[in-house]
Amino acid sequence: MREKDLWALFKKNIPGHLVRIENIVTKGVPDVHCSRNGKSVWVELKITNGTRVYFQPSQIAFFEEAKKHQEIVKVFVRHKNLLYLINTTTLLKMVYEVNKSDKITYDISQLAKAHIWGQPYDWKEIYRKLYDIKP
């Protein structure tokens, strides 16, 4: 699966005003801005087949700046047949490594603090967790 396939799956199953950000000018801006019923969240889409999730330093900088302004940013990861959703405020507290190409990497096992779904995916629950809606 490629990121564009994850975007298609996300867009098909998550209600709201979803805007895919294709930004080559300002680095680090998350892939999607979502809003519904007055709630707003940025979402970074990630695909991983291995044991690492990779971020550019500019993405981490965006997460940190958004946190200062109380913006909600989440990472939506597809790893094999599992979906992970994690708030970047939690992600920023985790241990990471910087590889040779200056990418910041997290081990997928560290995402145990994320919400995790196997197939068949519970899109209603994913929607509630995305927008922080109480059941």
N, CA and C atoms as a LAMMPS dump frame, in Angstrom:
ITEM: TIMESTEP
0
ITEM: NUMBER OF ATOMS
405
ITEM: BOX BOUNDS ff ff ff
-5.0000000000000000e+02 5.0000000000000000e+02
-5.0000000000000000e+02 5.0000000000000000e+02
-5.0000000000000000e+02 5.0000000000000000e+02
ITEM: ATOMS id mol type element x y z
1 1 1 N 0.846 -1.185 0
2 1 2 C 0 0 0
3 1 3 C 0.885 1.239 0
4 2 1 N 0.466 2.223 -0.759
5 2 2 C 1.169 3.504 -0.806
6 2 3 C 0.361 4.549 -0.034
7 3 1 N 0.987 5.696 0.234
8 3 2 C 0.307 6.734 0.999
9 3 3 C -0.976 7.194 0.309
10 4 1 N -0.957 7.286 -1.014
11 4 2 C -2.169 7.719 -1.726
12 4 3 C -3.31 6.713 -1.533
13 5 1 N -2.985 5.431 -1.36
14 5 2 C -4.008 4.416 -1.095
15 5 3 C -4.566 4.567 0.321
16 6 1 N -3.683 4.892 1.263
17 6 2 C -4.132 5.146 2.64
18 6 3 C -5.042 6.366 2.664
19 7 1 N -4.696 7.401 1.912
20 7 2 C -5.527 8.601 1.811
21 7 3 C -6.904 8.233 1.251
22 8 1 N -6.958 7.421 0.219
23 8 2 C -8.24 7.023 -0.374
24 8 3 C -9.082 6.256 0.645
25 9 1 N -8.471 5.366 1.397
26 9 2 C -9.174 4.605 2.434
27 9 3 C -9.69 5.533 3.53
28 10 1 N -8.851 6.457 3.959
29 10 2 C -9.197 7.424 4.998
30 10 3 C -10.361 8.298 4.532
31 11 1 N -10.241 8.855 3.335
32 11 2 C -11.259 9.757 2.78
33 11 3 C -12.605 9.053 2.602
34 12 1 N -12.568 7.808 2.208
35 12 2 C -13.791 7.028 1.992
36 12 3 C -14.544 6.769 3.297
37 13 1 N -13.805 6.648 4.401
38 13 2 C -14.411 6.18 5.647
39 13 3 C -14.542 7.206 6.768
40 14 1 N -13.914 8.349 6.628
41 14 2 C -13.974 9.372 7.681
42 14 3 C -14.849 10.523 7.212
43 15 1 N -15.956 10.797 7.918
44 15 2 C -16.803 11.921 7.528
45 15 3 C -16.181 13.259 7.913
46 16 1 N -16.603 14.281 7.232
47 16 2 C -16.144 15.632 7.535
48 16 3 C -15.603 16.303 6.299
49 17 1 N -15.127 17.52 6.499
50 17 2 C -14.477 18.287 5.435
51 17 3 C -12.997 17.921 5.485
52 18 1 N -12.556 17.076 4.561
53 18 2 C -11.179 16.586 4.541
54 18 3 C -10.446 17.234 3.378
55 19 1 N -9.331 17.871 3.689
56 19 2 C -8.55 18.55 2.665
57 19 3 C -7.152 17.943 2.647
58 20 1 N -6.788 17.381 1.51
59 20 2 C -5.449 16.822 1.327
60 20 3 C -4.504 17.978 1.017
61 21 1 N -3.438 18.079 1.783
62 21 2 C -2.474 19.157 1.618
63 21 3 C -1.308 18.636 0.784
64 22 1 N -1.115 19.214 -0.366
65 22 2 C 0.04 18.893 -1.221
66 22 3 C 0.92 20.127 -1.216
67 23 1 N 1.797 20.222 -0.25
68 23 2 C 2.54 21.454 -0.045
69 23 3 C 4.021 21.234 -0.313
70 24 1 N 4.508 21.797 -1.388
71 24 2 C 5.937 21.696 -1.678
72 24 3 C 6.685 22.959 -1.264
73 25 1 N 5.955 23.963 -0.801
74 25 2 C 6.577 25.233 -0.411
75 25 3 C 6.962 25.217 1.066
76 26 1 N 6.024 24.863 1.927
77 26 2 C 6.267 24.84 3.367
78 26 3 C 6.406 23.394 3.819
79 27 1 N 7.584 23.01 4.211
80 27 2 C 7.834 21.632 4.621
81 27 3 C 7.273 21.386 6.021
82 28 1 N 6.851 20.155 6.256
83 28 2 C 6.424 19.741 7.584
84 28 3 C 4.933 19.783 7.827
85 29 1 N 4.168 20.435 6.952
86 29 2 C 2.722 20.522 7.14
87 29 3 C 2.115 19.124 6.955
88 30 1 N 1.251 18.68 7.881
89 30 2 C 0.643 17.353 7.748
90 30 3 C -0.139 17.19 6.439
91 31 1 N -0.402 15.944 6.107
92 31 2 C -1.012 15.582 4.828
93 31 3 C -2.475 15.983 4.685
94 32 1 N -3.211 16.002 5.801
95 32 2 C -4.657 16.205 5.732
96 32 3 C -5.107 17.153 6.839
97 33 1 N -6.041 18.037 6.491
98 33 2 C -6.728 18.828 7.508
99 33 3 C -8.176 18.364 7.511
100 34 1 N -8.675 17.982 8.694
101 34 2 C -10.041 17.458 8.848
102 34 3 C -10.837 18.379 9.755
103 35 1 N -12.103 18.59 9.396
104 35 2 C -12.989 19.328 10.295
105 35 3 C -14.396 18.772 10.178
106 36 1 N -15.081 18.792 11.315
107 36 2 C -16.464 18.312 11.363
108 36 3 C -17.096 18.833 12.644
109 37 1 N -18.269 19.418 12.498
110 37 2 C -19.031 19.904 13.651
111 37 3 C -18.198 20.779 14.589
112 38 1 N -17.403 21.669 14.013
113 38 2 C -16.623 22.608 14.805
114 38 3 C -15.319 22.066 15.363
115 39 1 N -15.025 20.809 15.103
116 39 2 C -13.759 20.224 15.564
117 39 3 C -12.804 20.151 14.387
118 40 1 N -11.541 20.389 14.685
119 40 2 C -10.532 20.445 13.639
120 40 3 C -9.309 19.644 14.069
121 41 1 N -8.714 18.919 13.136
122 41 2 C -7.517 18.123 13.436
123 41 3 C -6.656 18.004 12.173
124 42 1 N -5.355 18.109 12.364
125 42 2 C -4.388 17.832 11.311
126 42 3 C -4.026 16.347 11.392
127 43 1 N -3.791 15.718 10.247
128 43 2 C -3.436 14.29 10.232
129 43 3 C -2.247 14.073 9.292
130 44 1 N -1.224 13.438 9.83
131 44 2 C -0.083 12.995 9.034
132 44 3 C -0.291 11.514 8.718
133 45 1 N -0.276 11.17 7.443
134 45 2 C -0.456 9.788 7.001
135 45 3 C 0.904 9.118 6.848
136 46 1 N 1.011 7.895 7.344
137 46 2 C 2.271 7.156 7.238
138 46 3 C 1.993 5.698 6.885
139 47 1 N 2.838 5.164 6.033
140 47 2 C 2.814 3.744 5.683
141 47 3 C 4.155 3.164 6.106
142 48 1 N 4.128 2.009 6.754
143 48 2 C 5.385 1.335 7.06
144 48 3 C 5.198 -0.166 6.914
145 49 1 N 6.163 -0.79 6.295
146 49 2 C 6.17 -2.246 6.182
147 49 3 C 7.217 -2.852 7.106
148 50 1 N 8.133 -2.013 7.541
149 50 2 C 9.19 -2.471 8.435
150 50 3 C 8.859 -2.149 9.874
151 51 1 N 9.894 -1.993 10.673
152 51 2 C 9.693 -1.758 12.112
153 51 3 C 9.835 -0.291 12.499
154 52 1 N 10.07 0.599 11.51
155 52 2 C 10.289 1.997 11.811
156 52 3 C 9.26 2.888 11.119
157 53 1 N 8.902 3.987 11.801
158 53 2 C 8.069 5.037 11.221
159 53 3 C 8.97 6.265 11.092
160 54 1 N 9.032 6.847 9.889
161 54 2 C 9.972 7.927 9.593
162 54 3 C 9.282 9.285 9.505
163 55 1 N 9.948 10.306 10.053
164 55 2 C 9.487 11.69 9.981
165 55 3 C 10.655 12.586 9.587
166 56 1 N 10.341 13.638 8.864
167 56 2 C 11.324 14.671 8.568
168 56 3 C 11.416 15.591 9.794
169 57 1 N 12.569 16.183 10.041
170 57 2 C 12.68 17.141 11.148
171 57 3 C 11.637 18.261 11.053
172 58 1 N 11.302 18.677 9.837
173 58 2 C 10.299 19.741 9.667
174 58 3 C 8.92 19.294 10.138
175 59 1 N 8.632 17.996 10.041
176 59 2 C 7.342 17.494 10.534
177 59 3 C 7.299 17.547 12.061
178 60 1 N 8.381 17.15 12.69
179 60 2 C 8.451 17.206 14.153
180 60 3 C 8.351 18.661 14.611
181 61 1 N 8.997 19.568 13.889
182 61 2 C 8.916 21.004 14.226
183 61 3 C 7.473 21.489 14.127
184 62 1 N 6.733 21.04 13.09
185 62 2 C 5.326 21.422 12.963
186 62 3 C 4.534 20.897 14.162
187 63 1 N 4.766 19.654 14.542
188 63 2 C 4.052 19.064 15.686
189 63 3 C 4.301 19.89 16.949
190 64 1 N 5.554 20.278 17.167
191 64 2 C 5.892 21.049 18.36
192 64 3 C 5.256 22.44 18.334
193 65 1 N 5.268 23.097 17.183
194 65 2 C 4.664 24.428 17.067
195 65 3 C 3.146 24.348 17.244
196 66 1 N 2.533 23.334 16.661
197 66 2 C 1.084 23.151 16.796
198 66 3 C 0.709 22.932 18.266
199 67 1 N 1.533 22.178 18.972
200 67 2 C 1.283 21.926 20.4
201 67 3 C 1.274 23.239 21.183
202 68 1 N 2.202 24.144 20.86
203 68 2 C 2.258 25.449 21.544
204 68 3 C 0.964 26.237 21.364
205 69 1 N 0.295 26.04 20.236
206 69 2 C -0.926 26.781 19.919
207 69 3 C -2.189 25.957 20.153
208 70 1 N -2.028 24.844 20.849
209 70 2 C -3.138 23.953 21.223
210 70 3 C -3.894 23.408 20.016
211 71 1 N -3.188 23.24 18.909
212 71 2 C -3.781 22.59 17.745
213 71 3 C -3.66 21.084 17.925
214 72 1 N -4.608 20.363 17.384
215 72 2 C -4.581 18.91 17.465
216 72 3 C -3.957 18.368 16.182
217 73 1 N -2.922 17.551 16.361
218 73 2 C -2.267 16.884 15.239
219 73 3 C -2.14 15.416 15.602
220 74 1 N -2.536 14.551 14.673
221 74 2 C -2.446 13.112 14.907
222 74 3 C -1.737 12.45 13.739
223 75 1 N -1.191 11.277 14.012
224 75 2 C -0.535 10.485 12.976
225 75 3 C -1.365 9.224 12.78
226 76 1 N -1.683 8.948 11.518
227 76 2 C -2.464 7.773 11.137
228 76 3 C -1.526 6.872 10.355
229 77 1 N -1.209 5.708 10.927
230 77 2 C -0.203 4.813 10.363
231 77 3 C -0.852 3.5 9.926
232 78 1 N -0.459 3.033 8.75
233 78 2 C -0.827 1.68 8.309
234 78 3 C 0.447 0.852 8.37
235 79 1 N 0.414 -0.203 9.189
236 79 2 C 1.527 -1.146 9.315
237 79 3 C 0.955 -2.532 9.079
238 80 1 N 1.306 -3.1 7.93
239 80 2 C 0.748 -4.379 7.502
240 80 3 C -0.773 -4.233 7.464
241 81 1 N -1.519 -4.999 8.257
242 81 2 C -2.977 -4.884 8.254
243 81 3 C -3.513 -4.156 9.483
244 82 1 N -2.646 -3.457 10.184
245 82 2 C -3.065 -2.712 11.371
246 82 3 C -3.093 -1.217 11.068
247 83 1 N -4.028 -0.522 11.699
248 83 2 C -4.102 0.931 11.641
249 83 3 C -3.811 1.482 13.032
250 84 1 N -2.984 2.509 13.089
251 84 2 C -2.612 3.169 14.343
252 84 3 C -3.016 4.633 14.253
253 85 1 N -3.52 5.162 15.351
254 85 2 C -3.813 6.586 15.444
255 85 3 C -3.208 7.08 16.756
256 86 1 N -2.3 8.063 16.645
257 86 2 C -1.641 8.554 17.842
258 86 3 C -1.556 10.076 17.802
259 87 1 N -1.807 10.68 18.941
260 87 2 C -1.702 12.126 19.066
261 87 3 C -0.219 12.496 19.094
262 88 1 N 0.147 13.562 18.402
263 88 2 C 1.56 13.93 18.345
264 88 3 C 2.101 14.428 19.68
265 89 1 N 1.239 14.871 20.593
266 89 2 C 1.745 15.257 21.915
267 89 3 C 2.307 14.022 22.626
268 90 1 N 1.689 12.868 22.407
269 90 2 C 2.21 11.609 22.95
270 90 3 C 3.465 11.201 22.192
271 91 1 N 3.42 11.314 20.883
272 91 2 C 4.562 10.934 20.046
273 91 3 C 5.817 11.727 20.424
274 92 1 N 5.659 13.003 20.697
275 92 2 C 6.804 13.856 21.021
276 92 3 C 7.494 13.452 22.324
277 93 1 N 6.796 12.733 23.181
278 93 2 C 7.367 12.29 24.455
279 93 3 C 8.144 10.98 24.319
280 94 1 N 8.022 10.317 23.177
281 94 2 C 8.655 9.012 22.982
282 94 3 C 10.11 9.147 22.558
283 95 1 N 10.844 8.07 22.762
284 95 2 C 12.245 8.017 22.369
285 95 3 C 12.322 7.817 20.859
286 96 1 N 13.179 8.577 20.221
287 96 2 C 13.348 8.443 18.78
288 96 3 C 14.831 8.38 18.438
289 97 1 N 15.111 8.016 17.209
290 97 2 C 16.483 7.999 16.7
291 97 3 C 16.553 8.898 15.477
292 98 1 N 17.742 9.398 15.196
293 98 2 C 17.976 10.154 13.972
294 98 3 C 18.907 9.305 13.114
295 99 1 N 18.459 8.987 11.884
296 99 2 C 19.284 8.129 11.026
297 99 3 C 20.257 8.959 10.2
298 100 1 N 21.001 8.292 9.326
299 100 2 C 22.05 8.947 8.534
300 100 3 C 21.523 10.053 7.635
301 101 1 N 20.275 9.95 7.192
302 101 2 C 19.72 10.978 6.3
303 101 3 C 18.936 12.037 7.077
304 102 1 N 19.193 12.132 8.383
305 102 2 C 18.553 13.111 9.27
306 102 3 C 17.056 12.899 9.452
307 103 1 N 16.545 11.734 9.062
308 103 2 C 15.138 11.44 9.338
309 103 3 C 15.009 10.978 10.785
310 104 1 N 13.903 11.336 11.383
311 104 2 C 13.62 10.948 12.759
312 104 3 C 12.777 9.683 12.698
313 105 1 N 13.188 8.669 13.443
314 105 2 C 12.496 7.384 13.364
315 105 3 C 12.027 6.926 14.735
316 106 1 N 10.846 6.323 14.712
317 106 2 C 10.281 5.686 15.898
318 106 3 C 10.097 4.215 15.588
319 107 1 N 10.375 3.377 16.557
320 107 2 C 10.127 1.952 16.393
321 107 3 C 8.626 1.719 16.509
322 108 1 N 8.083 0.914 15.614
323 108 2 C 6.632 0.665 15.595
324 108 3 C 6.145 0.115 16.94
325 109 1 N 6.993 -0.608 17.654
326 109 2 C 6.586 -1.161 18.956
327 109 3 C 6.324 -0.057 19.975
328 110 1 N 6.894 1.139 19.768
329 110 2 C 6.644 2.253 20.674
330 110 3 C 5.233 2.812 20.516
331 111 1 N 4.578 2.455 19.449
332 111 2 C 3.238 2.983 19.214
333 111 3 C 2.173 2.207 19.994
334 112 1 N 2.59 1.465 21
335 112 2 C 1.64 0.743 21.849
336 112 3 C 0.689 1.712 22.552
337 113 1 N 1.098 2.986 22.693
338 113 2 C 0.231 3.989 23.311
339 113 3 C -0.795 4.534 22.324
340 114 1 N -0.711 4.095 21.091
341 114 2 C -1.654 4.53 20.062
342 114 3 C -2.943 3.721 20.165
343 115 1 N -3.98 4.214 19.513
344 115 2 C -5.179 3.406 19.307
345 115 3 C -4.84 2.515 18.117
346 116 1 N -5.137 1.222 18.228
347 116 2 C -4.746 0.263 17.191
348 116 3 C -5.968 -0.56 16.786
349 117 1 N -6.145 -0.711 15.464
350 117 2 C -7.255 -1.497 14.942
351 117 3 C -6.748 -2.528 13.945
352 118 1 N -7.307 -3.738 14.045
353 118 2 C -7.078 -4.764 13.034
354 118 3 C -8.3 -4.851 12.145
355 119 1 N -8.201 -5.666 11.116
356 119 2 C -9.33 -5.825 10.187
357 119 3 C -10.388 -6.708 10.803
358 120 1 N -11.658 -6.492 10.56
359 120 2 C -12.211 -5.346 9.838
360 120 3 C -12.122 -4.094 10.72
361 121 1 N -11.784 -2.981 10.097
362 121 2 C -11.564 -1.739 10.838
363 121 3 C -12.89 -1.157 11.335
364 122 1 N -12.88 -0.691 12.561
365 122 2 C -14.054 -0.062 13.159
366 122 3 C -13.982 1.438 12.865
367 123 1 N -14.495 1.824 11.688
368 123 2 C -14.377 3.212 11.24
369 123 3 C -15.152 4.187 12.107
370 124 1 N -16.222 3.737 12.739
371 124 2 C -16.947 4.63 13.654
372 124 3 C -16.071 4.972 14.857
373 125 1 N -15.354 3.98 15.371
374 125 2 C -14.466 4.24 16.503
375 125 3 C -13.262 5.086 16.055
376 126 1 N -12.72 4.808 14.881
377 126 2 C -11.605 5.606 14.371
378 126 3 C -12.039 7.067 14.24
379 127 1 N -13.231 7.28 13.708
380 127 2 C -13.797 8.631 13.575
381 127 3 C -13.893 9.313 14.944
382 128 1 N -14.422 8.601 15.957
383 128 2 C -14.559 9.173 17.307
384 128 3 C -13.187 9.511 17.91
385 129 1 N -12.226 8.632 17.727
386 129 2 C -10.88 8.877 18.28
387 129 3 C -10.184 10.01 17.546
388 130 1 N -10.404 10.1 16.243
389 130 2 C -9.802 11.164 15.448
390 130 3 C -10.255 12.54 15.942
391 131 1 N -11.557 12.683 16.119
392 131 2 C -12.138 13.975 16.516
393 131 3 C -12.318 14.108 18.044
394 132 1 N -11.81 13.115 18.804
395 132 2 C -11.946 13.128 20.276
396 132 3 C -13.403 13.264 20.713
397 133 1 N -14.268 12.431 20.145
398 133 2 C -15.689 12.42 20.485
399 133 3 C -15.929 11.29 21.478
400 134 1 N -16.576 11.615 22.566
401 134 2 C -16.912 10.603 23.583
402 134 3 C -18.048 9.733 23.069
403 135 1 N -17.987 8.424 23.332
404 135 2 C -19.085 7.536 22.847
405 135 3 C -20.4 7.811 23.516
